[in-house]
Amino acid sequence: MSTPPDGLPVYRVLTGPDDAAFCHRVSEAIGLGYELHGAPAVTFNGENVVVAQALIWPSQR
């Protein structure tokens, strides 16, 4: 597939609390064909650890 499914963008940044739901969202994107783009960013907002992970559709390199 040369473009992402369902009109999704070729570049995505997923963010959220560092929990199983976030890991499932990243895993789902990988399952669709996205690849990780760089390392995740991690911060602490005073209450929770928050992560961000960039993903890119492989044909866009």
C-alpha positions as CSV (number, residue, x, y, z in Angstrom):
1,M,0.0,0.0,0.0
2,S,1.5,3.3,-1.0
3,T,-0.6,5.5,1.2
4,P,-1.9,5.0,4.8
5,P,-5.4,3.5,5.1
6,D,-8.6,5.4,5.9
7,G,-7.2,8.8,4.9
8,L,-4.7,8.8,7.8
9,P,-1.7,11.2,7.4
10,V,1.7,9.9,6.4
11,Y,3.2,11.4,9.6
12,R,1.6,11.0,13.0
13,V,2.6,11.8,16.6
14,L,0.7,9.8,19.2
15,T,0.7,11.2,22.8
16,G,-0.8,10.1,26.0
17,P,-0.2,8.7,29.5
18,D,2.4,6.0,29.7
19,D,0.0,3.1,30.0
20,A,-1.2,0.0,28.2
21,A,-3.7,2.0,26.2
22,F,-0.9,4.2,24.7
23,C,1.1,1.1,23.9
24,H,-1.9,-0.5,22.2
25,R,-2.3,2.7,20.1
26,V,1.3,2.6,18.9
27,S,1.1,-1.2,18.3
28,E,-2.1,-0.7,16.2
29,A,-0.3,2.0,14.1
30,I,2.6,-0.4,13.5
31,G,0.1,-3.1,12.6
32,L,-1.3,-0.8,9.9
33,G,2.1,-0.4,8.4
34,Y,3.5,2.7,10.1
35,E,7.1,2.6,11.3
36,L,8.6,4.3,14.4
37,H,10.3,7.6,13.6
38,G,12.9,8.3,16.2
39,A,12.8,7.6,19.9
40,P,9.8,8.3,22.1
41,A,9.8,11.5,24.2
42,V,8.9,11.2,27.8
43,T,8.0,13.8,30.4
44,F,6.3,14.1,33.7
45,N,3.4,16.6,34.1
46,G,3.5,16.6,37.9
47,E,1.0,13.8,38.1
48,N,1.6,11.3,35.3
49,V,4.3,10.2,32.9
50,V,3.4,11.3,29.4
51,V,4.9,9.9,26.2
52,A,4.9,10.9,22.6
53,Q,5.9,8.7,19.7
54,A,6.3,9.8,16.1
55,L,5.3,7.4,13.3
56,I,5.8,7.7,9.5
57,W,4.4,5.8,6.6
58,P,7.4,3.9,5.1
59,S,6.8,5.1,1.5
60,Q,7.5,8.7,2.6
61,R,11.2,8.4,3.3
